[in-house]
Amino acid sequence: MVATATPIGEHLRQWRQRRRLSQLAFALQADVSQRHLSCLESGKAAPSREMVLRLAEQLQVPLRERNAMLVAAGYAPLYAERPLDDPALAPVRQAVQQVLQAHEPWPALAIDRHWQLVAANRMLPLLLAGVGSGLMAPPVNVLRLSLHPDGLAPRILNYRAWRAHLLERLRQQAGGTGDPVLAALLQELLALPSPASVEAAAPGPVDDPEPGGIAMPLRLSTPVGPLSLLSTTTVFGTPRDITLAELALEAFYPADEATAQRLRRLAEPGRTPL
């Protein structure tokens, strides 16, 4: 059982406000009367199990928090949470590994809800040479790895723009989920100093957010030449397990032919990390 001291009405109010919905707007969206919703939020009425799940679905509440809402309303949790090495998740592990390997020679990795590295294809380690050993000690947080002065930060050519992109993405995720771990991670990353090379350099065109571009690339300096990479995020479409729901695959694609050629060369047998 998931312990909670927050009444179900307060859960509903917090998630509704987090989604920036008025009572009337949410009542219309969920097809319930505003009066009934008001009674649920104030504790004057108790929701059925089906109503809790219905409102949580409309509010796009993460599965972990849906369990907390069910418990707060007096019901048993619905969604299991198994470790990724659980036999029941063997098909998931196999699917993730297949996707990561099939993505080569482009880099790809899997992360959990707190941006901790779960799995990666063989291209990722080839790009991480020189990263501080402390940042590579499990659990590896890929955002910290990217923005820390002892991590990839000194090699990110568009560091200012990439940092702003990552922090905004994390800020939205922390606000949308209410996860205190993500909120703490955001504050930690905001406090990180910029690499000395970035501090010494004046902002230039490479630091601009490129409003005319199609996406924000990651530009990384390597011994085989600069890499320009576009990223995509993939999640499982119909998860019923918390671990699966919180798993995301980050795949990088070459933004130009020069990057594609350099990644193919990097992927050649016998290539050592950069």
SULFENHU-V395333 format. One line per field, one symbol per residue. phi: phi as a letter, one per 40 degrees, with the letter a starting at -180 (. if undefined). A space follows every 10 residues. Layout:
phi=???
This chain:
phi=.ccabccccc dccccccccf bcdccccccc gbcccccccc ccgcbbccdc cdcccccccf cdddccdccc cccgbccbbc bbccccdccd ccdccccccc cccccccaab bccbgccbaa ccccdccbdg cdcccccccc ccccdcbcdc bcdcbccbdc cccccccccc ccccccbgcc cccccdcccc ccccddcccc ccdbdccccf dcccacccbb cacchcbbbb bbbbbccbcb bcdccccbbb bbbccacccd ccccccccdg ccdc
